[in-house]
Amino acid sequence: MSKNRLGRAICWYALGAGAILSATLASAAAAERTFMPDGRFSILFASEATARTTSAGNVVTQTWTGKDDNIYYGVSQSGSNVAFDAPKELVTNFTNFIAQVHGSVIKQERRPWPTPDGPVPALRFEFRLPNGQSGQGVFVVKGDTVFGAVAVDYTSPAREERLSAVVDSLKLLK
């Protein structure tokens, strides 16, 4: 095979591989969109969300859930008329969540979470459900609001990078 024909063959192979990769990425990206329900936060989320509002005492919680491409998405925002005790609230939310889903903790890490006003306390975690499915999440406390985000992969093996991308996309805007 001449150098020109070999060069063209490599070029076509690269273009074909690039097209397949682009189609794969486009279908994964099509399952997610930037979700910004009230202007206080944004996150990568399922193309359709189900909303729910609950209240307990002086705390009102809005929760959005969705599922696309075998990824379960959940995000919440709990507001109060007084500032939360961040260290206590992070532990309480995390403990309650793990108990509610009967999950086992794989990893947890306290870290600052970026906001327009500077970093705030957060607890980033990874967990496993009783059926073996992997999940990741974060709770973030900013004054009188607690934000939570969770992603669970229903495929095996789990697409950990995708879960991280979803959870780490949580941006506090105000």
MDAnalysis code that builds the backbone (N, CA, C; Angstrom):
import MDAnalysis as mda
import numpy as np

u = mda.Universe.empty(522, n_residues=174, atom_resindex=np.repeat(np.arange(174), 3), trajectory=True)
u.add_TopologyAttr("name", ["N", "CA", "C"] * 174)
u.add_TopologyAttr("resid", np.arange(1, 175))
u.add_TopologyAttr("resname", ["MET", "SER", "LYS", "ASN", "ARG", "LEU", "GLY", "ARG", "ALA", "ILE", "CYS", "TRP", "TYR", "ALA", "LEU", "GLY", "ALA", "GLY", "ALA", "ILE", "LEU", "SER", "ALA", "THR", "LEU", "ALA", "SER", "ALA", "ALA", "ALA", "ALA", "GLU", "ARG", "THR", "PHE", "MET", "PRO", "ASP", "GLY", "ARG", "PHE", "SER", "ILE", "LEU", "PHE", "ALA", "SER", "GLU", "ALA", "THR", "ALA", "ARG", "THR", "THR", "SER", "ALA", "GLY", "ASN", "VAL", "VAL", "THR", "GLN", "THR", "TRP", "THR", "GLY", "LYS", "ASP", "ASP", "ASN", "ILE", "TYR", "TYR", "GLY", "VAL", "SER", "GLN", "SER", "GLY", "SER", "ASN", "VAL", "ALA", "PHE", "ASP", "ALA", "PRO", "LYS", "GLU", "LEU", "VAL", "THR", "ASN", "PHE", "THR", "ASN", "PHE", "ILE", "ALA", "GLN", "VAL", "HIS", "GLY", "SER", "VAL", "ILE", "LYS", "GLN", "GLU", "ARG", "ARG", "PRO", "TRP", "PRO", "THR", "PRO", "ASP", "GLY", "PRO", "VAL", "PRO", "ALA", "LEU", "ARG", "PHE", "GLU", "PHE", "ARG", "LEU", "PRO", "ASN", "GLY", "GLN", "SER", "GLY", "GLN", "GLY", "VAL", "PHE", "VAL", "VAL", "LYS", "GLY", "ASP", "THR", "VAL", "PHE", "GLY", "ALA", "VAL", "ALA", "VAL", "ASP", "TYR", "THR", "SER", "PRO", "ALA", "ARG", "GLU", "GLU", "ARG", "LEU", "SER", "ALA", "VAL", "VAL", "ASP", "SER", "LEU", "LYS", "LEU", "LEU", "LYS"])
u.atoms.positions = np.array([
    [0.859, -1.176, 0.000],
    [0.000, 0.000, 0.000],
    [0.900, 1.232, 0.000],
    [0.579, 2.189, -0.853],
    [1.396, 3.395, -0.939],
    [1.201, 4.238, 0.317],
    [2.163, 5.155, 0.537],
    [2.079, 6.034, 1.700],
    [0.823, 6.896, 1.656],
    [0.431, 7.372, 0.474],
    [-0.775, 8.197, 0.346],
    [-2.026, 7.417, 0.718],
    [-2.113, 6.159, 0.193],
    [-3.298, 5.341, 0.503],
    [-3.322, 4.993, 1.977],
    [-2.163, 4.672, 2.553],
    [-2.091, 4.362, 3.982],
    [-2.491, 5.582, 4.793],
    [-1.999, 6.744, 4.401],
    [-2.345, 7.986, 5.100],
    [-3.840, 8.257, 5.051],
    [-4.451, 8.060, 3.875],
    [-5.900, 8.265, 3.726],
    [-6.665, 7.246, 4.567],
    [-6.194, 5.997, 4.590],
    [-6.866, 4.957, 5.371],
    [-6.832, 5.300, 6.858],
    [-5.687, 5.763, 7.335],
    [-5.566, 6.156, 8.741],
    [-6.481, 7.344, 9.027],
    [-6.525, 8.294, 8.106],
    [-7.376, 9.474, 8.263],
    [-8.844, 9.066, 8.362],
    [-9.306, 8.181, 7.441],
    [-10.707, 7.734, 7.471],
    [-11.006, 6.949, 8.740],
    [-10.048, 6.117, 9.179],
    [-10.226, 5.353, 10.409],
    [-10.389, 6.311, 11.592],
    [-9.531, 7.316, 11.650],
    [-9.592, 8.291, 12.746],
    [-10.910, 9.056, 12.716],
    [-11.359, 9.461, 11.513],
    [-12.634, 10.168, 11.401],
    [-13.793, 9.271, 11.826],
    [-13.758, 8.013, 11.418],
    [-14.820, 7.067, 11.797],
    [-14.845, 6.844, 13.296],
    [-13.668, 6.649, 13.888],
    [-13.597, 6.463, 15.344],
    [-14.080, 7.722, 16.061],
    [-13.716, 8.878, 15.526],
    [-14.164, 10.139, 16.116],
    [-15.668, 10.291, 16.031],
    [-16.255, 9.885, 14.920],
    [-17.708, 9.971, 14.751],
    [-18.422, 9.055, 15.731],
    [-17.893, 7.831, 15.908],
    [-18.501, 6.899, 16.864],
    [-18.405, 7.467, 18.280],
    [-17.236, 7.987, 18.636],
    [-17.058, 8.578, 19.954],
    [-17.985, 9.770, 20.134],
    [-18.090, 10.619, 19.127],
    [-18.978, 11.782, 19.218],
    [-20.423, 11.362, 19.397],
    [-20.854, 10.334, 18.670],
    [-22.234, 9.858, 18.801],
    [-22.477, 9.306, 20.199],
    [-21.493, 8.575, 20.732],
    [-21.622, 8.033, 22.080],
    [-21.718, 9.155, 23.099],
    [-20.835, 10.136, 23.005],
    [-20.866, 11.257, 23.941],
    [-22.141, 12.064, 23.787],
    [-22.608, 12.245, 22.566],
    [-23.827, 13.012, 22.345],
    [-25.020, 12.310, 22.971],
    [-25.081, 10.965, 22.863],
    [-26.219, 10.269, 23.456],
    [-26.149, 10.333, 24.970],
    [-24.959, 10.273, 25.563],
    [-24.835, 10.406, 27.018],
    [-25.197, 11.815, 27.439],
    [-24.731, 12.807, 26.694],
    [-25.035, 14.192, 27.037],
    [-26.508, 14.509, 26.828],
    [-27.133, 13.849, 25.853],
    [-28.545, 14.110, 25.584],
    [-29.405, 13.688, 26.766],
    [-28.925, 12.740, 27.564],
    [-29.682, 12.271, 28.713],
    [-29.631, 13.271, 29.858],
    [-28.744, 14.218, 29.804],
    [-28.595, 15.189, 30.884],
    [-28.749, 16.605, 30.348],
    [-29.141, 17.479, 31.237],
    [-29.239, 18.895, 30.891],
    [-28.888, 19.683, 32.137],
    [-28.558, 20.939, 31.949],
    [-28.323, 21.789, 33.107],
    [-29.687, 22.141, 33.685],
    [-29.870, 21.823, 34.938],
    [-31.136, 22.004, 35.641],
    [-30.969, 23.161, 36.615],
    [-31.817, 24.160, 36.511],
    [-31.744, 25.342, 37.366],
    [-33.188, 25.752, 37.701],
    [-33.813, 25.069, 38.678],
    [-35.234, 25.283, 38.911],
    [-35.617, 26.642, 39.483],
    [-34.757, 27.250, 40.282],
    [-35.152, 28.508, 40.928],
    [-34.065, 29.579, 40.932],
    [-32.991, 29.337, 40.234],
    [-31.918, 30.318, 40.158],
    [-30.943, 30.296, 41.317],
    [-31.155, 29.431, 42.306],
    [-30.233, 29.361, 43.449],
    [-29.119, 28.349, 43.239],
    [-29.359, 27.363, 42.362],
    [-28.330, 26.359, 42.062],
    [-28.554, 25.839, 40.653],
    [-27.519, 25.166, 40.139],
    [-27.651, 24.439, 38.882],
    [-26.909, 23.120, 39.034],
    [-27.318, 22.139, 38.205],
    [-26.700, 20.813, 38.261],
    [-27.036, 20.081, 36.967],
    [-26.172, 19.157, 36.541],
    [-26.519, 18.260, 35.442],
    [-27.632, 17.360, 35.954],
    [-28.666, 17.157, 35.140],
    [-29.813, 16.424, 35.648],
    [-30.499, 15.673, 34.520],
    [-31.377, 14.747, 34.884],
    [-32.179, 14.009, 33.914],
    [-32.996, 14.986, 33.084],
    [-33.376, 14.567, 31.892],
    [-34.110, 15.458, 31.004],
    [-35.490, 15.819, 31.543],
    [-36.039, 15.001, 32.415],
    [-37.318, 15.314, 33.047],
    [-37.186, 15.116, 34.544],
    [-37.770, 16.043, 35.301],
    [-37.678, 15.990, 36.757],
    [-39.065, 15.962, 37.377],
    [-39.166, 15.251, 38.483],
    [-40.379, 15.240, 39.289],
    [-40.082, 16.044, 40.546],
    [-40.936, 17.015, 40.850],
    [-40.721, 17.904, 41.989],
    [-41.644, 17.530, 43.144],
    [-41.138, 17.790, 44.348],
    [-41.929, 17.552, 45.558],
    [-41.506, 18.564, 46.609],
    [-42.458, 19.103, 47.349],
    [-42.156, 20.033, 48.440],
    [-42.732, 19.481, 49.729],
    [-41.902, 19.489, 50.783],
    [-42.350, 19.056, 52.107],
    [-41.911, 20.102, 53.122],
    [-42.572, 20.107, 54.273],
    [-42.145, 21.016, 55.332],
    [-42.231, 20.307, 56.673],
    [-41.311, 20.681, 57.543],
    [-41.270, 20.166, 58.908],
    [-40.782, 21.310, 59.792],
    [-41.657, 21.796, 60.637],
    [-41.286, 22.938, 61.467],
    [-41.027, 24.145, 60.597],
    [-39.865, 24.753, 60.796],
    [-39.525, 25.940, 60.002],
    [-38.653, 25.623, 58.787],
    [-38.559, 24.341, 58.405],
    [-37.738, 23.929, 57.271],
    [-38.639, 23.467, 56.116],
    [-38.449, 24.085, 54.964],
    [-39.163, 23.694, 53.750],
    [-38.145, 23.059, 52.803],
    [-38.464, 21.852, 52.338],
    [-37.549, 21.125, 51.459],
    [-38.196, 20.906, 50.103],
    [-37.462, 21.279, 49.075],
    [-37.859, 20.997, 47.699],
    [-36.935, 19.904, 47.189],
    [-37.529, 18.884, 46.585],
    [-36.768, 17.753, 46.072],
    [-37.149, 17.518, 44.622],
    [-36.144, 17.264, 43.790],
    [-36.357, 16.937, 42.391],
    [-35.674, 15.610, 42.123],
    [-36.355, 14.704, 41.418],
    [-35.782, 13.411, 41.069],
    [-36.015, 13.146, 39.587],
    [-35.190, 12.280, 39.047],
    [-35.330, 11.899, 37.644],
    [-34.455, 10.700, 37.338],
    [-34.671, 10.090, 36.185],
    [-33.867, 8.943, 35.770],
    [-33.707, 8.993, 34.258],
    [-32.488, 8.854, 33.796],
    [-32.149, 8.790, 32.378],
    [-30.952, 7.871, 32.221],
    [-30.943, 7.098, 31.159],
    [-29.780, 6.275, 30.824],
    [-29.279, 5.478, 32.024],
    [-30.216, 4.927, 32.798],
    [-29.905, 4.111, 33.976],
    [-29.136, 4.862, 35.056],
    [-29.271, 6.165, 35.087],
    [-28.735, 6.979, 36.180],
    [-29.934, 7.586, 36.905],
    [-29.966, 7.436, 38.218],
    [-30.978, 8.083, 39.047],
    [-30.382, 9.400, 39.538],
    [-31.144, 10.478, 39.422],
    [-30.703, 11.798, 39.847],
    [-31.612, 12.273, 40.977],
    [-31.027, 12.887, 41.984],
    [-31.812, 13.517, 43.033],
    [-31.103, 14.768, 43.497],
    [-31.866, 15.831, 43.694],
    [-31.289, 17.069, 44.218],
    [-32.326, 17.690, 45.147],
    [-31.849, 18.297, 46.230],
    [-32.772, 18.910, 47.177],
    [-32.216, 20.234, 47.674],
    [-33.148, 21.022, 48.166],
    [-32.813, 22.332, 48.724],
    [-33.721, 22.515, 49.936],
    [-33.125, 22.602, 51.124],
    [-33.889, 22.789, 52.356],
    [-33.575, 24.155, 52.919],
    [-34.604, 24.976, 53.062],
    [-34.423, 26.330, 53.575],
    [-35.091, 26.505, 54.917],
    [-34.489, 27.357, 55.721],
    [-34.996, 27.651, 57.053],
    [-34.973, 29.157, 57.257],
    [-35.625, 29.618, 58.313],
    [-35.571, 31.043, 58.627],
    [-34.413, 31.383, 59.562],
    [-33.609, 30.395, 59.917],
    [-32.396, 30.610, 60.712],
    [-31.238, 29.850, 60.065],
    [-30.031, 30.310, 60.331],
    [-28.848, 29.644, 59.776],
    [-28.678, 28.259, 60.397],
    [-28.267, 27.313, 59.576],
    [-28.005, 25.960, 60.041],
    [-26.630, 25.881, 60.699],
    [-26.493, 25.000, 61.676],
    [-25.202, 24.652, 62.257],
    [-24.570, 23.676, 61.261],
    [-23.665, 24.172, 60.415],
    [-23.151, 23.405, 59.272],
    [-22.584, 22.037, 59.657],
    [-21.643, 21.937, 60.615],
    [-21.091, 20.610, 60.914],
    [-22.171, 19.612, 61.355],
    [-23.082, 20.057, 62.191],
    [-24.155, 19.181, 62.674],
    [-25.095, 18.801, 61.529],
    [-25.444, 19.759, 60.698],
    [-26.388, 19.518, 59.611],
    [-25.820, 18.559, 58.563],
    [-24.525, 18.681, 58.273],
    [-23.897, 17.760, 57.312],
    [-23.986, 16.323, 57.811],
    [-23.651, 16.110, 59.085],
    [-23.693, 14.766, 59.663],
    [-25.125, 14.238, 59.694],
    [-26.072, 15.073, 60.106],
    [-27.470, 14.649, 60.202],
    [-28.024, 14.261, 58.839],
    [-27.818, 15.109, 57.834],
    [-28.325, 14.797, 56.494],
    [-27.687, 13.530, 55.940],
    [-26.381, 13.408, 56.092],
    [-25.668, 12.239, 55.594],
    [-26.158, 10.967, 56.289],
    [-26.224, 10.990, 57.614],
    [-26.655, 9.818, 58.385],
    [-28.080, 9.420, 58.019],
    [-28.966, 10.397, 57.933],
    [-30.356, 10.108, 57.569],
    [-30.461, 9.519, 56.163],
    [-29.698, 10.069, 55.219],
    [-29.749, 9.566, 53.849],
    [-29.282, 8.115, 53.785],
    [-28.131, 7.813, 54.370],
    [-27.582, 6.451, 54.330],
    [-28.553, 5.473, 54.987],
    [-29.172, 5.870, 56.115],
    [-30.150, 5.006, 56.785],
    [-31.383, 4.808, 55.904],
    [-31.845, 5.866, 55.264],
    [-33.053, 5.798, 54.440],
    [-32.885, 4.849, 53.257],
    [-31.712, 4.852, 52.620],
    [-31.487, 3.984, 51.452],
    [-30.849, 2.653, 51.841],
    [-30.615, 2.445, 53.145],
    [-29.974, 1.225, 53.650],
    [-28.626, 1.009, 52.969],
    [-27.912, 2.107, 52.745],
    [-26.643, 2.048, 52.036],
    [-25.469, 1.787, 52.949],
    [-24.382, 1.359, 52.345],
    [-23.118, 1.230, 53.065],
    [-22.181, 2.311, 52.521],
    [-21.456, 2.926, 53.422],
    [-20.580, 4.034, 53.065],
    [-19.265, 3.484, 52.525],
    [-18.890, 3.948, 51.351],
    [-17.608, 3.570, 50.758],
    [-16.564, 4.622, 51.116],
    [-16.971, 5.887, 51.029],
    [-16.023, 6.976, 51.262],
    [-16.814, 8.224, 51.636],
    [-16.254, 9.013, 52.537],
    [-16.829, 10.320, 52.845],
    [-15.702, 11.293, 53.138],
    [-15.924, 12.535, 52.744],
    [-14.871, 13.540, 52.896],
    [-15.516, 14.916, 53.071],
    [-15.127, 15.582, 54.136],
    [-15.541, 16.974, 54.302],
    [-14.617, 17.825, 53.456],
    [-15.224, 18.763, 52.750],
    [-14.408, 19.643, 51.904],
    [-15.150, 20.948, 51.690],
    [-14.431, 22.004, 51.360],
    [-15.108, 23.266, 51.025],
    [-15.765, 23.150, 49.653],
    [-16.928, 23.772, 49.512],
    [-17.643, 23.775, 48.238],
    [-17.674, 25.204, 47.721],
    [-17.299, 25.422, 46.480],
    [-17.228, 26.796, 45.969],
    [-18.613, 27.429, 45.790],
    [-18.702, 28.707, 46.140],
    [-19.906, 29.511, 45.885],
    [-19.435, 30.893, 45.449],
    [-20.321, 31.714, 44.916],
    [-19.932, 33.077, 44.537],
    [-19.440, 33.911, 45.726],
    [-19.877, 33.536, 46.932],
    [-19.477, 34.262, 48.146],
    [-18.290, 33.640, 48.857],
    [-17.665, 32.658, 48.252],
    [-16.559, 31.960, 48.881],
    [-16.974, 30.547, 49.275],
    [-16.007, 29.718, 49.686],
    [-16.303, 28.316, 49.986],
    [-17.177, 28.161, 51.235],
    [-18.006, 27.111, 51.198],
    [-18.863, 26.753, 52.330],
    [-18.653, 25.280, 52.655],
    [-19.063, 24.830, 53.851],
    [-18.844, 23.430, 54.241],
    [-19.678, 22.447, 53.416],
    [-19.046, 21.311, 53.090],
    [-19.724, 20.255, 52.337],
    [-19.211, 18.893, 52.790],
    [-20.041, 17.894, 52.563],
    [-19.664, 16.509, 52.809],
    [-19.926, 15.733, 51.520],
    [-18.849, 15.289, 50.875],
    [-18.914, 14.535, 49.607],
    [-18.775, 13.073, 49.968],
    [-19.585, 12.182, 49.357],
    [-19.553, 10.778, 49.763],
    [-19.849, 9.840, 48.591],
    [-19.435, 8.591, 48.791],
    [-19.734, 7.497, 47.869],
    [-20.362, 6.396, 48.700],
    [-21.331, 5.686, 48.105],
    [-22.045, 4.653, 48.848],
    [-22.449, 3.516, 47.925],
    [-22.875, 2.420, 48.536],
    [-23.369, 1.275, 47.782],
    [-24.727, 0.901, 48.365],
    [-25.685, 0.641, 47.480],
    [-27.013, 0.205, 47.899],
    [-26.992, -1.296, 48.193],
    [-27.986, -1.811, 48.918],
    [-27.995, -3.245, 49.241],
    [-27.941, -4.152, 48.002],
    [-28.460, -3.700, 46.863],
    [-28.431, -4.512, 45.646],
    [-27.110, -4.386, 44.882],
    [-26.138, -3.662, 45.449],
    [-24.814, -3.552, 44.848],
    [-24.608, -2.345, 43.951],
    [-25.657, -1.574, 43.693],
    [-25.513, -0.401, 42.830],
    [-24.734, 0.692, 43.542],
    [-23.921, 1.410, 42.763],
    [-23.064, 2.466, 43.303],
    [-23.727, 3.822, 43.211],
    [-23.413, 4.670, 44.174],
    [-23.915, 6.030, 44.154],
    [-22.905, 6.998, 44.737],
    [-23.115, 8.258, 44.416],
    [-22.292, 9.331, 44.964],
    [-23.215, 10.481, 45.336],
    [-22.764, 11.287, 46.275],
    [-23.586, 12.413, 46.685],
    [-22.791, 13.474, 47.406],
    [-23.474, 14.567, 47.692],
    [-22.879, 15.671, 48.439],
    [-23.988, 16.401, 49.187],
    [-23.673, 16.874, 50.378],
    [-24.515, 17.816, 51.106],
    [-23.688, 19.073, 51.309],
    [-24.295, 20.222, 51.070],
    [-23.616, 21.512, 51.169],
    [-24.480, 22.432, 52.016],
    [-23.865, 23.102, 52.990],
    [-24.602, 24.035, 53.846],
    [-24.120, 25.446, 53.552],
    [-25.090, 26.296, 53.189],
    [-24.783, 27.708, 52.961],
    [-25.800, 28.538, 53.744],
    [-25.391, 28.950, 54.932],
    [-26.251, 29.781, 55.771],
    [-27.523, 29.081, 56.175],
    [-28.657, 29.568, 55.661],
    [-29.958, 29.015, 56.033],
    [-30.483, 27.990, 55.025],
    [-29.584, 27.443, 54.179],
    [-30.000, 26.475, 53.162],
    [-29.035, 25.292, 53.115],
    [-29.615, 24.099, 53.016],
    [-28.834, 22.882, 52.810],
    [-29.185, 22.359, 51.423],
    [-28.164, 22.133, 50.625],
    [-28.335, 21.572, 49.290],
    [-27.828, 20.134, 49.322],
    [-28.494, 19.260, 48.599],
    [-28.055, 17.876, 48.498],
    [-28.161, 17.414, 47.064],
    [-27.231, 16.583, 46.643],
    [-27.274, 16.006, 45.298],
    [-26.806, 14.561, 45.371],
    [-27.509, 13.686, 44.653],
    [-27.180, 12.265, 44.639],
    [-27.330, 11.744, 43.215],
    [-26.451, 10.828, 42.842],
    [-26.560, 10.122, 41.563],
    [-26.259, 8.649, 41.821],
    [-27.088, 7.770, 41.266],
    [-26.913, 6.324, 41.410],
    [-26.902, 5.719, 40.015],
    [-25.963, 4.809, 39.775],
    [-25.862, 4.144, 38.478],
    [-26.473, 2.746, 38.593],
    [-27.444, 2.447, 37.720],
    [-28.111, 1.155, 37.735],
    [-27.446, 0.145, 36.811],
    [-26.269, 0.488, 36.263],
    [-25.547, -0.463, 35.419],
    [-24.410, -1.073, 36.217],
    [-23.883, -2.171, 35.707],
    [-22.751, -2.815, 36.351],
    [-21.730, -3.161, 35.277],
    [-20.500, -2.747, 35.418],
    [-19.973, -1.939, 36.507],
    [-20.454, -0.495, 36.397],
    [-20.450, 0.166, 37.532],
    [-20.922, 1.548, 37.590],
    [-19.991, 2.474, 36.819],
    [-20.575, 3.518, 36.255],
    [-19.807, 4.540, 35.544],
    [-19.470, 5.642, 36.542],
    [-18.469, 5.372, 37.363],
    [-18.108, 6.263, 38.466],
    [-17.787, 7.676, 37.994],
    [-17.117, 7.792, 36.838],
    [-16.770, 9.128, 36.335],
    [-18.036, 9.931, 36.027],
    [-19.042, 9.257, 35.521],
    [-20.294, 9.938, 35.195],
    [-21.009, 10.385, 36.466],
    [-21.010, 9.523, 37.490],
    [-21.616, 9.897, 38.764],
    [-20.905, 11.115, 39.344],
    [-19.583, 11.085, 39.307],
    [-18.805, 12.229, 39.807],
    [-19.130, 13.494, 39.034],
    [-19.245, 13.378, 37.722],
    [-19.542, 14.557, 36.900],
    [-20.885, 15.167, 37.292],
    [-21.876, 14.319, 37.555],
    [-23.195, 14.823, 37.941],
    [-23.124, 15.519, 39.298],
    [-22.609, 14.819, 40.298],
    [-22.575, 15.373, 41.665],
    [-21.697, 16.613, 41.724],
    [-20.541, 16.556, 41.092],
    [-19.616, 17.700, 41.137],
    [-20.094, 18.882, 40.311],
    [-21.142, 18.685, 39.502],
    [-21.667, 19.798, 38.714],
    [-22.578, 20.718, 39.539],
    [-22.881, 20.344, 40.777],
    [-23.723, 21.196, 41.624],
    [-23.030, 22.539, 41.836],
    [-23.679, 23.592, 41.391],
    [-23.142, 24.944, 41.546],
    [-24.154, 25.786, 42.297],
    [-23.707, 26.398, 43.400],
    [-24.559, 27.317, 44.138],
    [-24.386, 28.674, 43.486],
    [-25.487, 29.281, 43.112],
    [-25.431, 30.508, 42.327],
    [-25.672, 31.768, 43.146],
    [-26.358, 31.666, 44.259],
    [-26.659, 32.837, 45.086],
    [-26.251, 32.599, 46.508],
])
